[in-house]
Amino acid sequence: MIITRRHLPRLAAAFLVATSSFAALVTPASAAAKVQRVVSPGGIEAWFVQDATVPLVAMEYAFAGGSTQDPADKPGIGAFTANMLDEGAADLDSKTFHERLERRAIEMSFSVTRDYLRGSMRMLKENSDEAFGLLKLALTAARFDNEPLERVRAQMLSGARRETTNPVSIAGRKFWEQAYGNHPYARQPNGTLESLPTIHSADLKDYAQRVIAKDTLKIAVVGDITPEALGKLLDDTFGSLPAKGNLTPVPEVQAARPPLHTSAIVDVPQTSVNFGGPGIARNDPDFMAAYIVNHILGGGTLSTRLYKEVREKRGLVYSVSESLIWMKKSSLFAGSTATRADKAKETLDTITAEIARMGNDGPTQTELDEAKSFLKGSQMLALDTSSKFATALLQYQLDELGIDYIEKRNALVDAVTLQDTRRVAKRIWGQGLLSVSVGRAAQAAAPPQATGVAPKAN
């Protein structure tokens, strides 16, 4: 799960929505061929798309680190830090900092994944100087004052309490623990009821000092700004950061070998089911073939195999989905669904059988052709705002795909053959499943409903 804090000023919301909606009509198609590399005078690099359609600038950026940098006995420090970076900096306390964001219609957020501390910012062109100035303060002079710290702690503890009784959260946590055991990827990024009370401002300062550094910084910017103006803002904002971070090394790891099933009893009406297994690295030559197979199996629209078999044919669930997850040190395929407790075994058996069928036989030529057509046609539609476009450009950098990836992607899709998909299907989906179910015990799943009629004696 990702911790995110967003501040969208109420007075500016309508304008931002309107301009973003208009930009969606024209931005991606015209900008795709204009991705350029901007290097500031001080050596700060960004991938940049200049678009003057609307007076808006969106920036996404990331530092390597994430929740894997949390100490084993204090999960949640990275997420806590992300939540505190906009709670006051330098001579601005939390209230004043937020008022500055509100007054200038600046949207700023920070988040943590397992591998990265990420940031997002969107502003009107006329407010770029102040927005970047506030970001510099947040990154270099966050205050971590006691009042906002305790407020944020209370919010995170409230979320952690909900997760202890929420079957979806429990299933997700147990799945990651099942897959990764004692590896940092198994830790809860948002912290626990036990760890959050032990985190103090010194922990947050230490995390920020170790992670926020120029050597792992990646930046993507889309909007109405010149390369020259952007270069100056990049230097002003990021130029004074430490040259190198001080990250704890994270070892490579393979997810647990399937088959393996874990269950937990929680008295709730529906059973939550998580399933998956070892996946494929983003830089693997077979990745695109795997991506297409995953789309056919469970990662696409309502026409996926899992949806048809589990929802349409048997009516066991409302929805079921599955996706590829790739990280710096490991990869997974993972899916989830929910069903009546007395149907949990049938649901998981059906999913297991359908995934095994894909592993054994692979997709059909018709499925492959339809998936290719969809994936090529939907690419630019998925980048329909400046923020989405910047997010995609950042991810391409993190995945080391090359600045011309958007131009090459459709050719990579077209190059995948039926033989490729069948080979990769057997490799990934032919090994069985890791699975977790959380819900009522089967014998207590479906008590007889009262009918008002006494049962007949035998």
Disulfide bonds with the S-S distance in Angstrom:
none
